[in-house]
């Protein structure tokens, strides 16, 4: 590999090689001048036969840009790859005198191309002496010069950008120049065992469990405490459910009735589990199926969102027109940091106060002030992290808004 002098070293080496070898191929070019300037400046104050080598483009090398250096990075180690570059040069020739001699210019160009045809690789000894402090000669890949075909359109654009009148020229590519990265490398320690018990890789013939959809009861958009939900999927036989994320304090697993194409989960009611008030919370959870054959690690399915709706009680249910102060109890309890708002009819109402009793079996108490309420009947919903309470009574022949979820203003 090489340091940041690599580009300059490649250009200097190319100049020195051409200056030395071209007169050997054509003795008429004994007074040859080889320059490394822009074509518009190269001919100033020069009257001898001249070849100008202009570096007009530097591009990334696609083959080396993401490759570890052989011999420098061992398997399992990570290191930033070298900066791999291809250098594009434009060779332009001039004859002698103030008035260019095209015949001499053509001989200059032919001698340069013949030299690079016979010696397409830059020799390490030539590189070492070209520029003090460079180490381009030590890189693992040799620098090779190859013709770079240019269409008439490309040449026209190039010479227009140079801002000089067009002259007969030829382009070459020098590839590849590898510049060392100075970023830190990582060399992990050897692996002494595979897994906690040094058991290596586990192979399981059965498929990974997959969850496809959640169905809530009665077409609701969320489940309440005491509701049962159905999860459709594949390869679910023998799986359990893991509930995680969202407002949960800690993740937990729920034993479920299992079948290969579905799981049934009962969200515990307060009468079934006295700790459900504090264990669960309104909001969105992450739920996944876990399969764990005996003696093998658990395999998790994809994750689906599980929405738990708050159950609320409203005080008062009747009021006079004007500003109304409402007290709402919410089950299960609301966690710190959850987003809360009240929907009074169609009007969003911001939170007033929130209180979680020290007794974790008691619900959260919320207060709201609804301004300027006119006479009418208003259905009330509590929204927690985007999940609304369910204000519907399903006990009748057809669904209807529940009377205990409405405030009558008269």
N, C-alpha and C positions, 0 to 999 in steps of 0.2 A: 504494500500500500504506500501512499505518498502523502506529503503534507500540502499546505496551501500554495506552495510554489510550483505545483505540478503543471498548471496551464502555461505559466511563463517558461518553465523548463522545456515543455514540449515545443513551444514556438521557437525558442532559442536553438534547441537541438536541430529542428527542421531547417532553420536558417543556416546553421553552421555546416550541416551535411550538404546542402545544396551549393553553398559557396565553395566547398572543397571539391566536390565530385563533378560538378557541371563543367569546369574548365578541362578536367581530364577527359570528358566525353567529346568536347568540342574546343580545341585549342584557340579558336577564334574568339572565345569568350574569356580570355586571360584577364581582362580588365573588369570582369563582371562585378556588379554591385547587387547585393541581396538585402532588401529592406523589409521591415515589419510595420508598415504604416497604412493608413487609409489611402486608397488609390488617388483621391483628390489631392493629397499632400505628398505622396511618395516621390513625384518627379521634380519637386522643387529643388533647384541647385544641384541637380544630377544630370550629367551629360554622357555618362558611360552607358554601356549595355547594362540593363537593369531587370531584375525579377523582384516583384513585390509580393510578399506573402501576407495577406490580410485575414485575420481571424474575424469573420463576420457573423458567426453564430455559435452558441454553446447550447447543447440539448442534453437531456437526461438519456442515459442508456437503459433501455427497457429490460434487457436481460440481467443486468447486475444491480439494479436499483433496490431490490428487496432480497438480495442474496447475502447470506453470511459468508465471511471470508474463509476459504478452506485453510485449515491449519491454525486458525486464530480463535474460532468459536467451536467448542466441543458440543456434541449432541446434548440437548437439555439446557444449554446455556442460551442466554439472550443478549444480543448486542445490536445497537443501531447499525444498519448496513452502511457501507462506504458511499460517499457521494460519487456516483458513477456518471461520467460525462463523455460525450462525443464532441469533438472540436471540428468545426467546418471552416476551411480556409479557401480563400480565393486567390489564385495565382494570376498575376498580370505582368506582361513582358513589354519592355521598351527597347528600341535600338539605340544608336549613338547620336550625339549632337542635339542641337536645338530642334532640328527637324527630324522627327522619328524615322529611322530606317526600318521599315517593316520586315525586310528580309532578315536583319539581325534579330528583331523581336521574335520572329517565328522560330529562329534557331534557339533563342533563349528558352522559349516555351517548350520546344521539343526536347531540349537537353534536360529540363526540369522533370518532364513527364517520364523520360527514359530513366533518369536517376531513381525516381520513386518506383518505377516498374521493376527495376533490378534490386532495389533495396527498400522493400515496403515496410520493414520493421525498423523502428528506432533502436539503435544498438545501445546497450547499457553503458558502455564506455563513453560513447558520445554524449549521452544524457548527463552522466556524472560531471563532465567537464563544462557543460553548457551554462550552468548557473550555480553559484556557490550556495550550499545549504539545502539543495533539493535532494529528495530521495525517490524520485519517480522511477529510477532504475531498479529499485527493490520491490516494486509492486509485482503481484503474482501474475498479472496479465501483461503481455507485451503490447506496446502501442503500435498499431498497424495503420498505414496510410493507404486508402483506396479511393479511386475516382468517385466523385459524387455527381451523378448526372443532373443537369439543370436544363429545363425546357426554356424556349425562347421567352415565354411569359415570366418565368421565375427570374431569368437573367435581367429582363426589362425592369421588373420590380426592384431587383437588387441594385442595379445601377442608378435607377431613379432615386432610391433611398440614399445612395452614396452622394448623389448630387454632382456627378462628373459625367463627361461624355463617355459613351461605351467604348471599351477596347476589348480586343480578343483576350479571353480569359478562360480558365478552367478551375473547377472546384474540386477539393479533396476533403475526405473525412478522416480524422485521426481518432481511432477508437482502440481501447477505452482508457480514460484517465480515472484512476480510483483515488479519491482523497479521503483520508482517514477521518472518521467521526470522533469528536472529542467527548461525546456523551458517555455517561457511566455504563459499564457492563454489569451483568449479573451472572454469577457462577454458583448455582445452588449446590448444596452438599449432596453426596451420594444418597440414594434411596436404600434404606436398610430393611424395610419391610413394606409389603403391599397391603394396605388397609390396617385397621386396628389389631386384627388377629393374624396378620400376614397370610390371609386367605386368597389374595389375588383377585382376579376378576370373577364375578358371578354371572352365570348364564341361566336365564329362565326361559323355558319353552313357551309359556303362556304370554298373551299380549299385554301391553301396558293398559291400565284402566283409563277410560276416556269418558268425560262428562260432556253431554251434548246440550242439555237444556234443563231449566228449573221450571216447574209448574206450581204456582201458588194456588191455594184453595179459593173457590168461588170466583175465579178470574181476577183476583186482586193483583195489585202491582207489588205487594210486599206481604210478608208473613208477620203475624202477631204472636206473642207468647201464647202457647196452647195450640197453635195451628200445626197441621202436618203438611209437608211439601213432598213432591215427587221429583226425583232427579233421573232423567233418562240418559243412557249412555251405553257403553260396550265394555266387555271384559271386567265387569264389576263384582262378580261372584267372590265372596270372601273378603270384600273391602270394608273399610270403615271410613268415616268422614272426618276430615280435619277442618276446623273453622279457625280462621286466622285474620289478622289485619284489621283495618277500620278502627272502631272505637274500643276493641277488646283490650283488656289489660294484659292478658297472656293468652296464647293460642291453646286450644284444647281439642280433644277428639270426642266424637259422639258415636256410640255403637248404634248401628242401624240394621234394619231388615234388608237383607241383600238378595239380589238375583243378578243374573249375568247382564241383563239389559236395563236395570233400574235399581234405584235405592229409594227407600222411604224414610224420611226424617221427621220426627215429632219434636217441635220446639217446646221445651217444657213450660207448663203453666206454673203460676206461683203456688197453686195447690199441689202440684206434683213435685216441685223442687223449691223449697223456701229460699235457696240462694240464687234463684234465677233473676231476681230483681237486681242484684249486683253483678252477677256473672255475665249476663247479656247487656246490651245497650241498643238503643235505636240507631239506625244508620246502615251502612253497607259493609258487609263482611266478605272475606275471600273464603270459598269453600272448595275443597278438593277431595278426591277419593284416594285412599292409600291401601295398597295391597302389600302384605308382608308375609310371604310363605315362611314356614318354620326354618329357622337358622339362616335366613337370607335378609339382606337389607330391604327396607321399605321402598316401594316404587310408587311415585305420586302421579296422579292424572294432571290434566290441565286444570286451571282455576276458573271458577265461575263466580260472579257477584251474587251474594245473598243479601237481600234487603229485608231488614227488620223494622216494622212500623211501630211507632209509639202508640200506646193506649192511653187515652186522656180522660180526665174528669173535669168538668167546667163548673165554676161558681162565679157569679150567679147564672141561672138559666133564663131569668127574666130581668128586664131593666127598663128605665125610662129613657126617652131620647136624650141625646147629648153625649158627653164624655162618659165612657163606661170603663171601670176598672175590673179586670178579669183575673181570677186566680185559676191556674191550670196545674193539675198533678199529672205527672208523666211516668208511665211504667213501660219498660224497665228504666232505671235511673240514667240520666244524661251524664256523660263524661266531660271532664274539663276540655275546653278548646273546641267543642262541637258547635257547628253553626245552627242557630235557632231563629225561627220567625213564626208568627201566627198568621194564619189566613182567616180573616173575619169576613165571611162571604167570599168576595173576590178581592178584598183589600188586604195587602200585606201589612203587618203591624210589627215593629221592631220589639225586641225583648226589653222588658223593664228590669226585673231582678230575677235571680236564680238562687235556689237554696237546696242543698242535699243534706237531709238530716243525718246525724251521726249514726243512727240506727240504719244499717244498710238494707234492712228489710222494708224500709219506708220509701215511697216514691219521691222523685224530684218535684219541688214546688216552684212554679214559674208565675210571674205577674206581668201583665200587659195592660196598657192604657189605650183604648180605641177612641180617637177623637171624633166628635161631631156625628154621632150615629143617629140616623133618622128611624122612624118607626118601620118595623118589618121583622121578618124572621131570617136569621143569618146562620148558615152552617159554618161551623168552626173546625179548622184543621191545624194541627201543629206540624211544622216541617223541621226535621232534624237531619242535617247533612244531606239534604235533598230528598229525604224519604218522608212522605206525608202519613199522618194518622188516617185510619179508615173510618169515615163518618157514615157508614152504611149499615142498616139493619137488614140482615139476611133471613130473619125468622119468619117473615110473612111469605105469601105466595109469590110476590115479586119484591125485588130489592127496593128499599126506600131509605131516605135520610133518617138517621137515628134521632129520636127526640132529645136524648141526653147529649147530643153533639150540636144542638142548635140553641141559639140565644134569641128569645122573643123580646122585641123592643116595642113598647106601646105606651 
